[in-house]
């Protein structure tokens, strides 16, 4: 059972031998005359050898309905200070005296469960944080891609408006280099990743884009792209794209 502090309830998180509608469903209020609550509060195992003779506690209906006669509740603690995380509850359908050996075994088992549960919660939190950060990074990539596209468009417009042939070529070269960086973010966004870029589609789109700028006669430029199907980090793919841009356009850096 797992303690839900805000609701002051115990949630039946896991269990074996229960009918449908118990595990993952039942929540017990942490009330005064509860053996479960007592074990949580005292931080020690609480044993009831025979429910029929027990005068201290009132037991949940689902235990009675399942024929439980004896019960022991052992608190589970996660590493570090703080209250119990929950309970390891062991039931028996016949009255039973849980001796010291039984209790120590259950204590040991509960002490193993605590760190395991703590680690599972930390892994869950890390995965949730990673998912959130990946979503933010993807949105950032999308915005960067769009912003770079706007800059590229402005540079191309400026190159067409200038009367200087030399300035036009320089502006076109700048636009091509900016476009190379835009394609990095476009491919990252398309791949749904933040740290790995598929090399083949990235270089294929880049070369085709550059070729279309200089292919004034349809079919005059033929492409034969032979690239291994590998993935690269963005910080490697970007300079590689810039180098390929220079080779393709035959410009000096």
Secondary structure by P-SEA (a helix, b strand, c coil): ccccccccbbbcccccccccccccccccccccccaaaaaaaacbbbbbccccccccccccaaaaaaccccbbbbbbbccccccccccbbbbbcccccccaaaaaaaaaaaaaaaaaaaaaaaaaaaaaaaaaaaaaaaaaaaaaaaaaaaaaaaaaaaaaacccaaaaaaaaaaaaaaaaaaaaaaaaaaacccccccaaaaaaaaaaaaaaaccccccccccccccccccccaaaaaaaaaaaaaaaacccc
